[in-house]
Amino acid sequence: MTSLANWRGHHLSATNIRHLKNADPYHGIYGGARPGEVENIGSPLCDPKDAGKLYAKEVQECINYDTNGQPAALFLEGLQGVGGLVQWADGYLEECFKIAKKNNMITICDEVQTGFGRFGSHYWGFKSQIEDEANYPDAITMAKSMGNGFPMSGIACTEELGDAFFGKLTFNTYGANPLACVVGETVMDIIEDENLSENVDKLGKMLISGMNVLKHKYEKLGDVRGRGFMIGIEIVESKETKMENLADAIKLWDLLREEGVLVGKGGFYGNCLRIQPPMCWNKEDVKFFLEVLDLCLEKIHK
Ligand SMILES: Cc1ncc(COP(=O)(O)O)c(C=O)c1O
């Protein structure tokens, strides 16, 4: 289902899947502000308040012109993970789900990376961007942090959607594995008992503001974005062209590793670095990371 061709291996997308354009304020044609912000960080084509809705118009256009008019479902992440930590233009997620519901589609939010407190301010990513509960997704998918490394996944959905499975034969060899259930419950207890969401919210803000300072210092640090402990940076040729700069992104990735910092790579071109640290980080870890990032960015600018 992914829109990233390099993750589809030898396979084409299933023919009954359509991909929407990326509602990315940094590269997208309307620019836009990120949730909670007012600055239009991309193209000044429109008022940033309107960008989310303008991008979302594509959902209806896709239904009208590229499907039989009755597609089954709309599937979106709350903030792209492997896609390069792209944060939707403000209002996009809510408007997309609203349009999908109007067209009788099932709405699904992928919380595999954004769920379980990683957003800091909200336990689930979608809740940070949807004001009207009527526009909440019908289902969320979960994995990764759900077991904190233990292999498990899950889905939560509305009663109506769940009821549709009654009387149908569904089967999953490992479904409801009792050990996985204990692990999952323990993970949720620890997130709550140790106030990890609050920790992520507080330190995430520190991280982003520290990285924004670096953005103004270094020409090749084109963009800093994200929420909580889901932060992305984009390495570009220059702030003006915003052209992907994979060579320097890889160099930076390696330099960080040599200094003891492991980050992920993302985006179609691999020029986005994904900073998604463990939720138990403390202030010292943040300070150390920012110092090391500063040092390594300096090296790729020499
Ligand atoms: C956002 C997102 N959704 C889904 C998946 C796939 O999850 P799983 O391996 O549990 O199928 C991944 C990565 O593996 C992911 O990053």
The ligand as a MOL file (V3000), in Angstrom:
LIG
                    3D

  0  0  0     0  0            999 V3000
M  V30 BEGIN CTAB
M  V30 COUNTS 16 16 0 0 0
M  V30 BEGIN ATOM
M  V30 1 C 3.8310 3.7810 9.6870 0
M  V30 2 C 4.0290 2.3010 9.4460 0
M  V30 3 N 2.9500 1.5280 9.2530 0
M  V30 4 C 3.0920 0.1980 9.0710 0
M  V30 5 C 4.3290 -0.4020 9.0550 0
M  V30 6 C 4.3910 -1.8700 8.8790 0
M  V30 7 O 4.1430 -2.4510 10.1050 0
M  V30 8 P 4.1970 -4.0450 10.2610 0
M  V30 9 O 5.6210 -4.4250 10.0230 0
M  V30 10 O 3.7470 -4.2850 11.6590 0
M  V30 11 O 3.2690 -4.5770 9.2320 0
M  V30 12 C 5.4760 0.3750 9.2410 0
M  V30 13 C 6.8540 -0.1560 9.2330 0
M  V30 14 O 7.2050 -1.2450 9.2420 0
M  V30 15 C 5.3160 1.7610 9.4550 0
M  V30 16 O 6.3730 2.5360 9.6500 0
M  V30 END ATOM
M  V30 BEGIN BOND
M  V30 1 1 1 2
M  V30 2 1 2 3
M  V30 3 2 2 15
M  V30 4 2 3 4
M  V30 5 1 4 5
M  V30 6 1 5 6
M  V30 7 2 5 12
M  V30 8 1 6 7
M  V30 9 1 7 8
M  V30 10 2 8 9
M  V30 11 1 8 10
M  V30 12 1 8 11
M  V30 13 1 12 13
M  V30 14 1 12 15
M  V30 15 2 13 14
M  V30 16 1 15 16
M  V30 END BOND
M  V30 END CTAB
M  END
